[in-house]
Amino acid sequence: MTVEIITVREFDATKDCNGVEDVERKCEVGPSGKMSLFTDLLGDPICRVRNSPAYLMLVAEIDEENEIVGMIRGCIKTVTCGKKISRTSKNKLPIYTKVAYILGLRVSPNHRRMGIGLKLVNRVEQWFRDNGAEYSYMATENDNYASVKLFTEKCNYSKFRTPSILVNPVYAHKRTVSSRVNIIKLGPTDAESLYRRRFSTTEFFPRDIDSVLRNKLTLGSFLALPRGSYNADTWPGSDEFLSKSPESWAILSVWNCKDVFTLEVRGASKVKKAFAKTTRVVDKLLPFLKVQSVPELFKPFGLHFWYGLGGEGPRAVELVKALCAHAHNLAKEASGISVVATEVATQEPLKLGIPHWKRLSCAEDLWCIKRLGEDYSDGAVGDWTKSPPGLSIFVDPREF
């Protein structure tokens, strides 16, 4: 019996794209008779990490055949892991740490149970350590038992957070934005100032938020205010706003995932496809009925991801609803956007203002975390892997 020798090396875009795409296709064969979600990376295997400050993609290859049988992607950034009280101002200040994120682990079905997945994880973790990352985390579905077992039992990760992915269709009709609310589009400088001064102590808040907001994939940051306060013509800038802000306000930013990847639902019956098409036709012809039509999911489609969602005050949930309606209408006017999505902490108070379909959403997206080195100082936050969850979490759109 021939023993196959597996080599793990860095992805080479000049020769590995076809092999990587082949593994992706083999790994995305859905269960017979059931609908499955397929992802098209648009010919760029690194697209899911390319916008991160530091990233790496590794492939596993059979030496004798030069056949790629697995891959993994990883990226590193600096995020908030806790908070402390300033000695001078008594304000809360963020505690930052360098964290790594693992995504896109794939092993060809014919080469599983050979330790290839573990080998890929170990190699990318070594790169994380070499580049100063203190923690590594990953996200997976709660019912992906093989992935959960690999990371928790073999790689010593701990179950850490279970945020909710909320997905809503983009209808043919416009959503109504409350007449009691003003929506202001902020420039990157104002948005950055507001995020840093109000949300920098939120768990996983990226220290390079300026890079996220100035990325070409960010379509805008939008602020919702009660009518009678500021509007686009009277907006004084974030500094003055924060010194004299109304009792309630909310903010949301939009990321265009369609230019990174597209999705497609396969395996649907003709009856389901016909029903979905009928709802869209009715919604388009009779928009005043505001039919909750099923979007075109059975051909490649794009999505907008809402990030940095937050707010303050007794009317914050109402203002979030207005922001979501505004962002929905933005997606409606865009080409090829079938759904909008966001990810928030399970206990997020503003979750009540986010419209979503349960059948498209994920109530618990499992995040697992691992401390990469014991020689780091615990500092003010202690061991982050043992910290309790907060009410809110910041989900970086670059990693969705």
Salt bridges, closest charged atoms under 4 A:
GLU4 OE1 - HIS111 NE2 3.80
ASP16 OD2 - ARG9 NH1 2.77
ASP22 OD1 - ARG25 NH2 3.62
ASP22 OD2 - LYS26 NZ 3.20
GLU24 OE2 - ARG73 NH2 2.95
GLU24 OE1 - ARG106 NE 3.14
ASP44 OD1 - ARG50 NH2 2.79
GLU61 OE2 - ARG9 NH2 3.11
GLU125 OE1 - ARG129 NH2 3.96
GLU125 OE1 - LYS370 NZ 3.00
GLU134 OE2 - ARG371 NH2 3.34
GLU192 OE2 - ARG196 NE 2.89
GLU192 OE1 - ARG214 NH1 3.10
GLU203 OE1 - ARG161 NE 2.91
ASP208 OD2 - ARG398 NH1 2.74
ASP210 OD1 - ARG196 NH2 3.24
ASP239 OD1 - ARG197 NH1 2.95
GLU264 OE1 - ARG266 NH2 3.45
ASP283 OD1 - HIS173 ND1 2.74
GLU296 OE2 - ARG280 NH2 3.22
GLU312 OE2 - ARG198 NE 3.06
GLU318 OE2 - ARG180 NH1 3.09
GLU318 OE1 - ARG315 NE 2.89
GLU333 OE2 - LYS332 NZ 3.51
ASP378 OD1 - ARG371 NH2 2.97
ASP383 OD2 - ARG371 NH1 3.89
ASP383 OD2 - LYS386 NZ 3.01
ASP396 OD2 - LYS77 NZ 3.06
ASP396 OD2 - ARG398 NH2 2.62
GLU399 OE2 - LYS77 NZ 3.08
